[in-house]
Amino acid sequence: MNKDWAEKNKEIQKLLSKEATYKEGIMKLLEFRGELFQQITWIIEGYPVEAFYQLPFAGAKGYHSKTLAYSIWHIFRIEDIVAHAMIAGDEQILFRNGYFEKIASPIITTGNELEGQDIADFSKKLNVQELYLYAKAVKESCDDIISRLQYKDLKRKFGDDTKQKLIESKCVSENENAFWLIDDWCGKDIKGLVQMPFSRHWIMHIEAMQRIKNRLCKIARKGVDPVAICGLSCNHCFLGEWCGGCRTEYNTCSFATCSEGRICPNVKCCNEKNIDGCYECDELETCEKGFYVSSNDGANAAKAQSLYIRKYGKKEFLKIQSRLHEKYEFEKVQEILGQDYKEALRILEDEECKKG
């Protein structure tokens, strides 16, 4: 489990356990849920549709053996059922505003009964964008329920009537891999539900989603030119685990994610000019598109690296990058090269001389 997240969760649960610190615990829990949900948002915004039904760890044991789409469905179906069918006693979000129809899911259950290829097949049927909107709606509704809970509510338990209601709803499969959930939930008080479906359950599955997307990016980058179109080295970028690079469909580079159509201006320009990268462009020295915009702290570093590629080629460029990154972290390299692109080019050329 992510150590930072585990520590935050541990602190939150400690605060919730005492009436004097309960409100602070609730506030921190809601903030933490927002932080975790941001991870899901970045994944939704950053990856192509096909990423959400891939099984890069097929056959493995653990939450990472699932798909990205299944993980989102599973997290928020459980939360929806527990928050609304049990705690609030009202209609589940899935059955409001046409979410079920829009998502196009073939099931209303938590998905625990699915295994292996069935998970991939299920995931492929889902409308991922609608699934995300559903997850967001569940998260927001549950945040509201959590914010209204009083300390005294934490000891509230659930009787046989709740158990029967869950069984009749058919929202949990009768499959042995799933049906145990009903006994598990009904065996907890509200405090126990806050500890698992509303916090720890998120941590385990979102961490697994990170592992899945990291593997997908690694697969996508295999055999692909590691030199970005703007002149940066994908092999040395701090986004290496998140981004497949601008030459793949797994491009989560900052200028791609914030640009129209999710296409970096440098990529768009080079595609229009039918050139491999900015290093082949005659306007490079005066360019202020994309990474080269003057307000970008890394503009000079990127431009210097493109100029170096133009003079010495990609192979030598990657060697120099490796030498620099043996000495410094990515951010430090960018800082060293980021003052003036002409000076930065000289620094790179000095490294070339040292190499000999």
TORVO-102292 format. One record per residue: chain; x negated, y, z negated of N, C-alpha, C in turn. Coordinates in steps of 0.2 Angstrom, whole numbers, plus 5000, padded with zeros to 4 digits. Atoms other than C-alpha are relative to their C-alpha. Layout:
BEGIN
   cadena   n.east   n.north   n.up   ca.east   ca.north   ca.up   c.east   c.north   c.up
        A        X         Y      Z         X          Y       Z        X         Y      Z
...
***
This chain:
BEGIN
   cadena   n.east   n.north   n.up   ca.east   ca.north   ca.up   c.east   c.north   c.up
        A     4996      4994   5000      5000       5000    5000     4996      5006   5000
        A     5004      4993   5000      4994       5018    5004     4999      5002   4993
        A     5002      4998   5007      4985       5023    4988     5003      5007   4998
        A     4998      4993   5001      4990       5041    4989     5008      5000   4999
        A     4993      5000   5001      5008       5037    4991     5002      4996   4994
        A     4998      5005   5006      5008       5023    4978     4999      5005   4993
        A     5001      4996   5006      5001       5036    4965     5005      5005   5000
        A     4995      4995   5000      5014       5049    4970     5007      4996   4997
        A     4994      5004   5002      5028       5036    4968     4999      4998   4992
        A     5000      5002   5007      5021       5030    4951     5001      5006   4996
        A     4999      4994   5004      5021       5048    4945     5007      5002   5000
        A     4992      4998   4999      5039       5051    4951     5004      4995   4995
        A     4996      5005   5004      5045       5035    4942     4999      5002   4993
        A     5002      4998   5007      5036       5041    4926     5004      5006   4998
        A     4996      4994   5001      5045       5058    4927     5007      4998   4999
        A     4993      5002   5000      5062       5050    4930     5002      4996   4994
        A     4999      5005   5006      5060       5038    4915     5002      5004   4994
        A     4999      4996   5006      5061       5053    4903     5005      5006   5001
        A     4995      4995   4999      5076       5065    4901     4997      5007   5001
        A     5004      4993   5000      5064       5080    4898     4997      5001   5006
        A     5004      4999   4994      5055       5077    4914     5005      4998   5006
        A     4996      5003   4995      5070       5070    4924     5001      5004   5007
        A     4999      4996   4994      5074       5085    4935     4994      5001   5004
        A     5006      5000   4997      5056       5087    4939     4998      4994   5005
        A     5001      5006   4996      5055       5069    4945     5005      5000   5006
        A     4996      5000   4994      5070       5071    4956     4998      5005   5005
        A     5002      4995   4995      5063       5087    4964     4994      4997   5004
        A     5006      5003   4997      5046       5077    4967     5002      4995   5005
        A     4997      5006   4996      5056       5062    4974     5002      5003   5006
        A     4997      4997   4993      5065       5073    4987     4995      5003   5004
        A     5006      4998   4996      5049       5081    4992     4996      4994   5003
        A     5004      5006   4997      5040       5064    4994     5004      4997   5005
        A     4996      5003   4995      5055       5057    5004     4999      5005   5006
        A     5001      4995   4995      5053       5073    5015     4993      4998   5004
        A     5007      5002   4997      5034       5069    5017     5000      4994   5004
        A     5000      5006   4997      5037       5051    5021     5004      5000   5007
        A     4996      5000   4994      5051       5055    5034     4997      5004   5005
        A     5004      4996   4995      5039       5067    5043     4996      4995   5004
        A     5004      5005   4997      5029       5052    5047     5004      4996   5006
        A     4996      5003   4995      5044       5044    5056     5002      5005   5005
        A     4998      4994   4995      5048       5061    5065     4994      5000   5005
        A     5006      5000   4995      5030       5061    5072     5000      4994   5004
        A     5000      5006   4996      5031       5043    5078     5006      5001   5005
        A     4995      4999   4995      5048       5047    5086     4998      5005   5006
        A     5001      4994   4996      5042       5063    5094     4993      4998   5004
        A     5006      5001   4997      5025       5055    5099     4999      4994   5005
        A     5001      5006   4996      5028       5039    5108     5005      4998   5005
        A     4996      5002   4995      5036       5032    5123     5005      4995   4998
        A     4995      5004   5002      5052       5022    5122     4998      4992   4999
        A     5003      5007   5001      5043       5005    5125     4996      4999   4994
        A     5004      5001   5006      5033       5008    5110     5004      4997   4994
        A     4996      5001   5005      5048       5005    5099     5003      4993   5000
        A     4998      5007   5000      5051       4987    5104     4994      4995   5001
        A     5006      5005   4999      5033       4980    5105     4999      4997   4993
        A     5002      5004   5006      5027       4967    5092     4993      4999   5001
        A     5007      5001   4999      5009       4970    5092     4997      4996   4994
        A     5003      5005   5005      5007       4959    5076     5005      4994   5000
        A     4995      5006   4999      5019       4945    5082     4997      4994   4996
        A     5002      5006   5003      5018       4930    5071     4996      5002   4993
        A     5004      4999   5007      5009       4939    5056     5005      5000   4995
        A     4996      5000   5005      5016       4939    5039     5000      5007   4997
        A     5000      4993   5003      5021       4956    5032     5005      5005   5004
        A     4996      4996   4997      5031       4971    5036     4998      5003   5007
        A     5002      4997   4993      5020       4976    5051     5001      4995   5005
        A     4998      5005   4995      5026       4960    5060     5006      5002   5004
        A     4994      4998   4997      5041       4970    5065     4999      5005   5006
        A     5001      4994   4995      5044       4984    5078     5002      5006   4997
        A     4999      4994   5003      5045       5002    5075     5008      5002   5000
        A     4992      4999   5000      5064       5003    5080     5003      4996   4994
        A     4997      5004   5006      5068       4988    5068     4998      5003   4993
        A     5002      4998   5006      5058       4996    5054     5005      5006   4998
        A     4995      4995   5001      5069       5012    5056     5007      4998   4998
        A     4993      5003   5001      5085       5003    5057     5000      4997   4993
        A     5000      5004   5006      5081       4992    5042     4999      5004   4994
        A     5001      4995   5006      5075       5006    5030     5007      5004   4999
        A     4994      4996   5001      5091       5016    5034     5006      4997   4999
        A     4994      5004   5001      5104       5003    5035     5000      4998   4992
        A     5001      5002   5007      5098       4997    5017     5002      5006   4996
        A     4998      4994   5004      5099       5015    5011     5007      5002   5001
        A     4993      4998   4999      5115       5019    5019     5005      4995   4996
        A     4996      5005   5004      5123       5003    5011     5000      5002   4993
        A     5001      4999   5007      5116       5006    4994     5003      5007   4998
        A     4998      4993   5003      5119       5025    4993     5008      5001   5001
        A     4993      4998   4999      5137       5025    5000     5005      4994   4998
        A     4995      5005   5002      5145       5008    4998     4999      4998   4992
        A     5001      5002   5007      5138       5006    4980     5000      5006   4996
        A     5001      4994   5005      5133       5023    4972     5006      5005   5001
        A     4995      4995   4998      5145       5035    4981     5007      4997   5000
        A     4994      5003   4999      5158       5023    4985     5004      5003   5005
        A     4997      4997   4995      5162       5031    5001     4998      4997   5007
        A     5001      5004   4993      5161       5027    5020     4992      5001   5002
        A     5007      5000   4998      5144       5023    5026     4999      5005   5006
        A     5002      4995   4995      5135       5035    5038     5001      4997   5007
        A     5000      5003   4993      5134       5022    5052     5007      5000   5003
        A     4993      5000   4997      5153       5022    5054     5003      5007   5000
        A     4998      4993   4999      5154       5041    5055     4997      5003   5006
        A     5003      4996   4994      5152       5053    5070     4998      4995   5005
        A     5001      5004   4994      5151       5038    5082     4992      4997   5000
        A     5007      5003   5000      5133       5033    5076     4999      4993   5002
        A     5000      5007   4998      5136       5015    5078     5000      4999   5007
        A     4999      5000   4993      5142       5017    5096     4994      5003   5003
        A     5006      4997   4997      5128       5029    5100     4994      4996   5000
        A     5006      5004   5000      5114       5018    5094     5000      4994   5004
        A     4999      5007   4996      5121       5003    5103     4997      4994   4997
        A     5003      5006   5003      5116       4991    5090     5005      4994   5000
        A     4996      5006   5000      5123       4973    5092     5002      4998   4993
        A     4999      5002   5007      5123       4972    5073     5002      5006   4995
        A     4999      4994   5006      5129       4982    5057     4996      4998   4994
        A     5004      5002   5006      5118       4972    5045     4993      5003   4999
        A     5007      4997   5001      5101       4976    5038     4995      4997   5005
        A     5005      5003   4995      5092       4965    5051     4996      4995   4996
        A     5005      5004   5003      5084       4954    5038     5000      4993   5003
        A     4999      5006   4997      5091       4939    5047     4996      4999   5006
        A     5003      5000   4993      5081       4943    5063     4993      4998   4999
        A     5007      5002   5000      5064       4935    5066     4997      5000   5007
        A     5004      5000   4994      5050       4936    5079     5003      5003   5006
        A     4997      4997   4994      5057       4939    5097     5007      5002   4999
        A     4994      4997   5001      5074       4942    5091     5000      5007   4997
        A     5001      4994   5003      5068       4957    5082     4998      5005   5006
        A     5002      4996   4994      5060       4963    5099     5006      5001   5004
        A     4994      5000   4995      5076       4959    5109     5005      5005   4997
        A     4995      4996   5003      5087       4968    5096     4997      5008   5001
        A     5003      4993   5000      5075       4984    5096     5001      5003   5007
        A     5000      4997   4993      5075       4985    5115     5007      5002   5002
        A     4994      4998   4999      5094       4987    5114     5002      5007   4997
        A     4998      4994   5004      5094       5002    5103     4998      5007   5003
        A     5001      4994   4998      5095       5020    5108     4996      5004   4995
        A     5004      4998   5005      5080       5026    5099     5001      5008   4997
        A     4999      4993   5003      5084       5045    5098     5006      5000   4996
        A     4994      5000   5004      5102       5041    5092     4998      4997   4993
        A     5002      5004   5006      5094       5029    5079     4996      5005   4995
        A     5003      4995   5004      5083       5043    5073     5005      5005   4997
        A     4995      4996   5003      5098       5055    5071     5004      4997   4995
        A     4997      5003   5005      5106       5042    5061     4996      4999   4994
        A     5005      5001   5006      5091       5039    5050     5000      5007   4996
        A     5000      4993   5003      5090       5058    5047     5006      5002   4996
        A     4994      4999   5003      5108       5059    5043     5001      4996   4993
        A     5000      5004   5006      5107       5045    5030     4995      5003   4995
        A     5005      4997   5004      5091       5053    5023     5003      5006   4996
        A     4997      4994   5002      5100       5069    5021     5006      4999   4995
        A     4994      5001   5005      5116       5062    5013     4998      4996   4994
        A     5002      5003   5006      5106       5051    5001     4996      5005   4996
        A     5004      4995   5004      5095       5066    4996     5006      5004   4996
        A     4994      4996   5003      5112       5075    4992     5002      4996   4994
        A     4997      5004   5006      5118       5060    4981     4994      5000   4995
        A     5005      5000   5005      5101       5059    4973     5000      5006   4996
        A     5000      4993   5003      5101       5078    4969     5005      5001   4995
        A     4994      4999   5005      5118       5076    4960     5000      4995   4995
        A     5000      5005   5006      5113       5061    4949     4998      5003   4994
        A     5003      4998   5006      5111       5065    4931     4996      4994   4996
        A     5005      5005   5004      5099       5056    4919     5004      4995   4997
        A     4995      5005   5003      5114       5047    4911     5002      4995   5005
        A     4997      5004   4994      5119       5040    4928     4995      4994   5001
        A     5005      5005   4998      5103       5030    4929     5001      4993   4997
        A     4999      5006   5004      5109       5017    4917     5007      4996   5003
        A     4994      5002   4997      5125       5014    4928     4999      4993   5003
        A     5001      5006   4997      5127       4996    4933     5006      4998   5005
        A     4995      5002   4995      5137       4987    4946     5003      4993   4999
        A     4997      5006   5002      5150       4973    4943     5002      4996   5006
        A     4998      5005   4995      5158       4959    4953     5004      5003   5006
        A     4996      4997   4995      5170       4971    4962     4995      5003   5005
        A     5004      4997   4995      5155       4980    4970     4997      4994   5004
        A     5003      5006   4996      5147       4963    4975     5005      4997   5005
        A     4995      5003   4995      5163       4957    4983     5001      5005   5006
        A     4999      4994   4995      5165       4974    4992     4994      4999   5005
        A     5005      5001   4995      5148       4971    5000     5000      4994   5004
        A     4999      5007   4996      5152       4953    5005     5005      5001   5005
        A     4994      4999   4995      5168       4959    5013     4998      5004   5006
        A     5002      4995   4995      5159       4973    5022     4997      4997   5006
        A     5005      5004   4995      5148       4960    5032     4994      5004   5002
        A     5006      4996   4999      5134       4973    5031     4994      4997   4998
        A     5006      5004   5001      5123       4960    5025     5001      4993   5002
        A     4999      5006   4997      5121       4944    5034     5000      4994   4995
        A     5000      5006   5005      5125       4927    5026     4994      4996   5001
        A     5006      5003   4999      5109       4921    5032     4996      5000   4994
        A     5003      5001   5006      5098       4915    5018     4994      5005   4999
        A     5006      4995   5000      5084       4928    5023     5003      5007   4998
        A     4997      4993   5001      5097       4942    5020     5005      5000   4994
        A     4994      5000   5005      5111       4937    5008     4998      5001   4993
        A     5002      4999   5006      5100       4938    4993     5000      5007   4998
        A     5000      4992   5001      5100       4957    4995     5006      5002   4995
        A     4994      4998   5004      5117       4958    4987     4999      4999   4993
        A     5002      5002   5007      5112       4949    4971     4995      5005   4998
        A     5005      4996   5002      5097       4959    4971     5002      5008   4998
        A     4998      4993   5002      5105       4976    4972     5005      5000   4994
        A     4995      5000   5005      5120       4972    4961     4997      4998   4993
        A     5004      5001   5006      5107       4966    4948     4996      5006   4997
        A     5003      4994   5003      5100       4983    4946     5005      5005   4998
        A     4996      4994   5002      5106       4999    4938     4998      5005   5005
        A     5001      4995   4995      5105       5015    4948     4992      5002   5000
        A     5007      4999   5001      5087       5018    4941     4996      4995   5005
        A     5003      5005   4996      5082       5002    4949     5001      5001   5008
        A     4999      4998   4993      5090       5007    4966     4996      5005   5002
        A     5004      4995   4998      5081       5023    4966     4992      4998   5000
        A     5007      5002   4999      5064       5014    4963     4999      4996   5006
        A     5002      5004   4994      5066       5002    4977     5003      5003   5007
        A     4998      4998   4993      5077       5006    4992     4999      5008   5001
        A     5001      4993   4998      5075       5025    4990     4993      5003   4999
        A     5006      4998   5000      5057       5026    4987     4995      4995   5002
        A     5006      5005   4998      5045       5011    4987     5002      4996   5006
        A     4998      5004   4994      5055       5002    5001     4998      5004   5006
        A     5002      4996   4994      5051       5017    5012     4992      5000   5001
        A     5007      5000   5000      5033       5017    5007     4997      4994   5004
        A     5003      5006   4997      5030       4999    5012     5002      4999   5008
        A     4999      5000   4993      5039       5000    5029     4997      5005   5004
        A     5003      4995   4996      5033       5017    5034     4992      4999   5001
        A     5007      5002   5000      5015       5011    5030     4999      4995   5006
        A     5000      5005   4995      5019       4996    5041     5000      5003   5007
        A     4999      4996   4994      5025       5008    5055     4993      5003   5002
        A     5007      4997   4998      5008       5017    5054     4995      4994   5003
        A     5004      5006   4997      4999       5000    5057     5002      4998   5007
        A     4998      5002   4994      5010       4996    5071     4998      5005   5006
        A     5001      4994   4995      5008       5013    5080     4992      5000   5001
        A     5007      5000   4999      4989       5012    5077     4998      4995   5005
        A     5001      5006   4996      4988       4995    5085     5002      5002   5008
        A     4997      4998   4993      4999       5001    5100     4995      5005   5003
        A     5005      4995   4998      4987       5016    5102     4994      4997   5003
        A     5006      5003   4998      4972       5005    5102     5001      4996   5006
        A     4999      5004   4994      4979       4993    5115     5001      5005   5006
        A     4999      4996   4994      4985       5008    5126     4993      5003   5002
        A     5006      4996   4998      4967       5016    5126     4995      4995   5002
        A     5005      5005   4998      4958       4999    5130     4999      5001   5008
        A     5002      4999   4993      4949       5002    5147     5002      5006   5003
        A     4998      4993   4998      4955       5020    5148     4994      5004   4999
        A     5005      4995   5001      4943       5034    5151     5001      5004   4994
        A     5000      4997   5006      4939       5041    5134     4999      5007   5000
        A     5001      4993   5000      4936       5058    5140     5006      5004   5002
        A     4994      4997   4999      4951       5069    5138     4999      5005   5006
        A     5000      4996   4994      4956       5080    5153     4997      5007   4998
        A     5002      4993   5002      4952       5096    5143     4992      5000   4999
        A     5007      5001   5001      4934       5089    5140     4999      4998   4993
        A     5001      5003   5006      4936       5082    5122     4999      4993   5000
        A     5001      5007   5000      4931       5065    5117     5005      4996   4996
        A     4995      5003   5004      4945       5054    5112     4997      4995   4995
        A     5003      5004   5005      4933       5042    5104     4997      5003   4994
        A     5002      4996   5006      4928       5055    5092     5005      5004   4996
        A     4995      4996   5002      4944       5064    5089     5003      4998   4993
        A     4997      5001   5006      4952       5065    5072     5007      4997   5000
        A     4994      5003   4998      4968       5059    5080     4999      4993   5003
        A     5002      5007   4996      4960       5043    5086     5005      4995   4998
        A     4996      5005   5002      4972       5032    5076     5007      5002   5002
        A     4993      4998   4998      4988       5042    5081     5001      5001   5007
        A     5000      4998   4993      4984       5046    5099     4997      4995   5004
        A     5003      5005   4995      4982       5035    5114     4996      5004   5005
        A     5004      4996   4996      4974       5050    5123     5005      5002   5006
        A     4996      4997   4995      4981       5061    5137     5000      4996   5007
        A     4999      5004   4994      4978       5048    5150     5004      4993   4999
        A     4995      5005   5002      4991       5036    5142     5006      5003   4999
        A     4993      4998   5002      5009       5036    5138     5000      5001   4992
        A     5000      4999   5007      5004       5037    5120     4996      5006   4998
        A     5004      4993   5001      4998       5055    5120     5003      5004   4995
        A     4997      4995   5005      5001       5064    5104     4995      5005   4998
        A     5005      4994   5001      4987       5077    5106     5005      5006   4998
        A     4996      4994   5002      4993       5093    5098     5002      5005   5005
        A     4998      4996   4995      4994       5103    5114     5006      4997   5004
        A     4995      5004   4996      5005       5089    5122     5006      5001   4996
        A     4994      5000   5004      5017       5088    5107     5004      5007   4999
        A     4997      4993   5001      5020       5107    5106     5002      5003   5007
        A     4999      4997   4994      5022       5110    5125     5006      4997   5004
        A     4993      5002   4996      5037       5109    5137     4999      4993   5003
        A     5000      5007   4996      5040       5091    5143     4995      4996   4997
        A     5006      5004   5003      5026       5085    5131     4994      4999   5004
        A     5006      5000   4996      5013       5089    5144     4996      5006   4999
        A     5005      4995   5002      4998       5098    5139     4999      5004   5006
        A     5001      4995   4994      4995       5114    5150     4994      4998   5004
        A     5006      5002   4997      4977       5107    5154     5002      4994   5005
        A     4998      5006   4996      4984       5090    5160     5005      5002   5006
        A     4996      4998   4995      4998       5099    5170     4996      5003   5006
        A     5004      4996   4996      4986       5111    5178     4995      4995   5005
        A     5005      5004   4996      4973       5097    5183     5004      4995   5005
        A     4996      5004   4995      4987       5086    5190     5002      5004   5006
        A     4998      4996   4994      4993       5100    5201     4994      5001   5004
        A     5006      4999   4996      4975       5103    5207     4997      4994   5003
        A     5002      5007   4998      4973       5084    5209     4992      4999   4998
        A     5007      5000   5002      4957       5085    5199     5000      4995   4994
        A     5000      5004   5005      4951       5073    5186     5000      5003   4993
        A     5000      4996   5006      4948       5086    5172     4998      5007   5001
        A     5002      4993   5000      4945       5104    5168     4993      5001   5002
        A     5007      4999   4998      4926       5101    5171     4999      5000   5007
        A     5000      4999   4993      4930       5100    5189     5003      5006   5003
        A     4996      4994   4998      4939       5116    5190     4995      5006   5000
        A     5004      4994   4999      4930       5132    5197     5002      5006   4995
        A     4998      4994   5004      4940       5143    5185     4999      4998   4992
        A     5001      5002   5007      4934       5134    5169     4998      5006   4995
        A     5003      4995   5004      4924       5148    5162     5005      5006   4998
        A     4995      4994   5002      4938       5161    5162     5007      4997   4998
        A     4994      5002   5001      4952       5149    5159     5003      5001   4993
        A     4997      4999   5007      4964       5152    5144     5007      4996   4999
        A     4994      5004   5000      4977       5138    5147     4998      4994   4994
        A     5000      5005   5004      4981       5125    5134     4994      5000   4994
        A     5006      4999   5005      4965       5121    5123     4996      5006   5000
        A     5004      4994   4999      4957       5136    5130     5003      5006   4998
        A     4997      4993   5002      4969       5149    5124     4996      5003   4994
        A     5005      4996   5004      4959       5162    5114     5002      4999   4993
        A     4998      5001   5007      4970       5159    5098     4998      4993   4997
        A     5002      5006   5002      4964       5141    5097     4993      5000   4997
        A     5006      5000   5003      4950       5138    5085     4995      4996   5004
        A     5005      5005   4996      4943       5124    5096     4999      5002   5007
        A     5000      4998   4993      4944       5133    5112     4993      5000   5003
        A     5007      4999   4997      4925       5137    5114     4997      4993   5000
        A     5003      5007   5001      4921       5119    5108     5002      4996   5006
        A     4997      5004   4995      4932       5111    5121     4997      5003   5007
        A     5003      4997   4994      4926       5123    5135     4993      4998   5001
        A     5007      5002   4999      4908       5120    5131     4999      4993   5002
        A     5000      5007   4999      4911       5101    5131     5001      4999   5008
        A     4998      5001   4993      4919       5102    5148     4994      5003   5005
        A     5006      4997   4996      4904       5113    5155     4994      4995   5000
        A     5006      5005   5001      4892       5100    5148     5002      4994   5005
        A     4998      5006   4996      4902       5086    5157     4999      5002   5008
        A     5001      4998   4993      4901       5096    5173     4993      5000   5002
        A     5007      5000   4998      4882       5097    5172     4997      4993   4999
        A     5004      5006   5001      4877       5080    5165     5004      4994   5001
        A     4996      5006   5000      4892       5069    5167     5003      4997   4994
        A     4996      5003   5006      4904       5059    5156     4995      4996   4995
        A     5004      5004   5004      4891       5046    5151     4996      5003   4995
        A     5004      4996   5005      4879       5058    5144     5003      5004   4995
        A     4995      4996   5005      4893       5068    5136     5001      4996   4994
        A     4998      5004   5005      4899       5053    5126     4994      4998   4996
        A     5006      5001   5004      4881       5049    5121     4998      5006   4995
        A     5001      4994   5004      4879       5067    5114     5005      5000   4995
        A     4995      5000   5005      4895       5066    5105     4999      4995   4995
        A     5002      5005   5005      4890       5050    5097     4995      5002   4995
        A     5005      4998   5004      4874       5058    5091     5002      5005   4995
        A     4998      4995   5004      4883       5073    5084     5004      4997   4994
        A     4995      5002   5005      4896       5063    5075     4997      4995   4995
        A     5004      5004   5005      4883       5052    5067     4997      5005   4994
        A     5003      4995   5005      4877       5068    5058     5006      5004   4996
        A     4995      4996   5003      4894       5077    5055     5007      4997   5001
        A     4993      5002   4999      4913       5074    5053     5002      5004   5006
        A     4997      4997   4994      4924       5079    5068     5001      5008   4999
        A     4999      4993   5001      4929       5096    5060     4994      5004   5000
        A     5006      4996   5000      4911       5101    5057     4997      5000   5007
        A     5003      4999   4993      4906       5097    5075     5004      5005   5004
        A     4996      4995   4997      4921       5108    5081     4998      5007   4997
        A     5002      4993   5003      4915       5122    5069     4993      5002   5003
        A     5007      4998   4998      4897       5121    5075     5001      5002   5007
        A     5000      4998   4993      4902       5122    5093     5006      5005   5002
        A     4994      4995   4999      4917       5134    5091     4999      5007   5000
        A     5001      4992   5001      4909       5151    5089     5000      5003   5007
        A     5001      4997   4993      4904       5154    5108     4999      4994   5004
        A     5000      5006   4996      4906       5142    5122     4993      5000   5003
        A     5007      5001   4997      4889       5147    5130     4995      4998   4995
        A     5004      5002   5005      4880       5145    5113     5001      4993   4999
        A     4999      5007   5001      4889       5129    5111     4997      4995   5005
        A     5003      5004   4994      4883       5122    5128     4993      5000   4998
        A     5008      5000   5002      4865       5127    5122     4999      4995   4995
        A     5000      5004   5006      4868       5117    5106     5000      4992   5003
        A     4999      5006   4997      4874       5102    5116     4994      4998   5005
        A     5006      5002   4996      4859       5103    5128     4994      4999   4996
        A     5006      5002   5005      4847       5104    5113     5000      4993   4998
        A     4999      5007   5002      4854       5088    5108     4998      4995   5005
        A     5002      5004   4995      4851       5081    5125     4992      5000   5000
        A     5007      5000   5000      4833       5086    5124     4997      4996   4994
        A     5002      5004   5006      4831       5078    5106     5001      4993   5002
        A     4999      5007   4999      4838       5062    5113     4994      4997   5004
        A     5006      5002   4997      4823       5061    5124     4994      4999   4996
***
